[in-house]
Amino acid sequence: FDPYGWSQVYGPGQRDPDLEDPHRGWRWSRRALSPGQPGPPCPEACGSQVVDQEDPAVRWGCAGVAADCGPWEALPGGWLGGHRAAAVIAGSVGRWVRFSCAACPPGTWLVEAHVPAGAHSASTHAARYQVGGRLTVLDQHAEGDRWQPLGLFDYRTSPWVQLTDRGDLQDYLPPPGKRVAADAVRFTRICGSIPPGTPVIDGPRDA
């Protein structure tokens, strides 16, 4: 069920729409359902795992020279009371944060990102989450203090997602002073019927 009635898909040449309705995850429902109207059944969940940004398994890196990327600042607000943020670097040189759930077996998982409370402190409108070749863009400025779905994925390995601020992955150049926030990612295993077309994801490629 998409309470906003639409989901914007970002791609090359597209920019953030001047609309209040937020973007939702890749392959999320685009059909608005009215009360009493039949729709596809929700997949059955069977347990979830949360990987916080402070988990030792979380990897932090830079797509260019590490010295060009600078540190991530610890800030209040987030899944466990805190998150990290860093200044956005436009272009192909940028930061990345990889969230992996080593305790999660291969299978189909719903992936959600937690946008920290008071995410306006990050002041970014384009946080890019990568799963394999799929890209989901979240507006961290307007969607704080909640879990945001990135999509359903059938992993051949343990599930993972990578947050990046690389501007070349979307035709969007953030104004000076913008920052991107890194908080928790939640992996919920799906044990019921799997929706057709669920993308198959291999292990992560090094950035």
Summary of the structure (lengths in Angstrom):
residues: 207
radius of gyration: 16.5
end to end distance: 34.1
largest distance: 56.2
contacts: 613
relative contact order: 0.26
helix: 5%
strand: 35%
